[in-house]
Amino acid sequence: MSAVWSRLGVARIVNAKGPATRLSGPPLHPQVAAAMAEAAQSCVDMLALQARASEIITGHTGAEAALVTSGAAAGLLLGAAACATGLDPAAMARLPEIAPGGRCEVVMVRSQRNQYDHALRTAGLRIVEVGLPDRFAGAGCRDAEPWEIAAAISAQTACVHYVADARARPPLEAVIEVAHRHGVPVLVDAAAQLPPRANLRRFVAAGADLVAFSGGKAIGGPQASGILCGRRDLIAAAALQLLDMDYPDGLFAPPPAFIDAAELPGLPPHGIGRPCKVGKEQIAGLLVALERFAAGDEAAEHATRVALLERLAAGLEGLPADLELRRDLPVPLLALTPHAFDAGVLVRRLAATAPPVHVDPEETDQGRVLLNPMCLLPEDEAILVERLRAALQP
Ligand SMILES: *Cc1c(COP(=O)(O)O)cnc(C)c1O
């Protein structure tokens, strides 16, 4: 299974961190890998493939249209570009420059700023921050208010950007209400909001105009895949800025439900999304992964993961560490607090073994290491217990 890595001379890792990009995303189910291998062996018209992908994804999301992207961050770039240009090919051709008086700003709550908003700036937009995150500073209980978002919206606003998370403020519904009242679309980063599977529909149902998901996280698709779904006109604008537009006269004939060519004064050239190219293999793999994710038995999956963590915990008994099994999250986690040394030392010791073992370091500053079951292979269980037992010796 890891023969390709030994041929290349690269270590296969034990991934107890979960589907992080740094650690190559999730291992693919054989059906997903098979679809990718099959897709790789003959050619297809990419516009027709994306149009069909749109139909399949809308069936799972309830959106009007959808696009397979090379990741959620690519979806944010394309979504921001679509909000800035609409279906105007001249505006598309100009990006990342935006003509004076054009929609060059994205309004965003300050406490939601994060590394991925680079994607919005890459599309040419300037981020206008609102709100003062008192709660995070421990200096008060407030965050941004809907009226602050309203006050920041102007004729230059391309969209309001919202990073979905249980702690995100204000609530999405309130942000959508205020943005729509001012005629501005809302672009939601829902990259890591799956599971639960219900979230495939939740943000669209709440009225979000565009929603970006990662394909290479819980959906279990290829690492470099994602979904952008939402309003038909915005998805059409995003698709036009992603696809190879080298069409000879008369050959550009998308299904009108995906891109209505009659709405366009002419074809734009290659767009700002061209460097986020998506391969036919990614699309074929993602669609199989999405079908599997949508049809999966969430409760059974959760129970399987809890059972795996229970076996790990049993294997670690008697060691100088506290164990805490967190069962009630969308994804259960096993938290491990070493007694004798800093959690960061444990993270580094594990990464230095062969095969390297990677854990979730998110809570090392609180003295804990987290074990995430999502990317563990059956053979990893015994390795993980053995390495943890060795690494936890003082
Ligand atoms: C993972 C993540 C992204 C990026 O997703 P990719 O699919 O890797 O591009 C963006 N935003 C958030 C909040 C994420 O967790």
The ligand as an SDF file (V2000), in Angstrom:
LIG
                    3D

 15 15  0  0  0  0  0  0  0  0999 V2000
   -9.0960   23.7440    5.5360 C   0  0  0  0  0  0  0  0  0  0  0  0
   -9.6810   25.0950    5.5140 C   0  0  0  0  0  0  0  0  0  0  0  0
   -9.6160   25.8820    4.3560 C   0  0  0  0  0  0  0  0  0  0  0  0
   -8.8680   25.4500    3.1180 C   0  0  0  0  0  0  0  0  0  0  0  0
   -9.4200   24.3300    2.5280 O   0  0  0  0  0  0  0  0  0  0  0  0
   -8.6880   23.6010    1.3050 P   0  0  0  0  0  0  0  0  0  0  0  0
   -9.7240   22.6500    0.8060 O   0  0  0  0  0  0  0  0  0  0  0  0
   -7.4840   22.9290    1.8660 O   0  0  0  0  0  0  0  0  0  0  0  0
   -8.3330   24.6530    0.3130 O   0  0  0  0  0  0  0  0  0  0  0  0
  -10.2330   27.1150    4.3670 C   0  0  0  0  0  0  0  0  0  0  0  0
  -10.8860   27.5650    5.4550 N   0  0  0  0  0  0  0  0  0  0  0  0
  -10.9650   26.8400    6.5980 C   0  0  0  0  0  0  0  0  0  0  0  0
  -11.7150   27.3970    7.7610 C   0  0  0  0  0  0  0  0  0  0  0  0
  -10.3670   25.5720    6.6640 C   0  0  0  0  0  0  0  0  0  0  0  0
  -10.4440   24.8500    7.7860 O   0  0  0  0  0  0  0  0  0  0  0  0
  1  2  1  0
  2  3  1  0
  2 14  2  0
  3  4  1  0
  3 10  2  0
  4  5  1  0
  5  6  1  0
  6  7  2  0
  6  8  1  0
  6  9  1  0
 10 11  1  0
 11 12  2  0
 12 13  1  0
 12 14  1  0
 14 15  1  0
M  END
$$$$
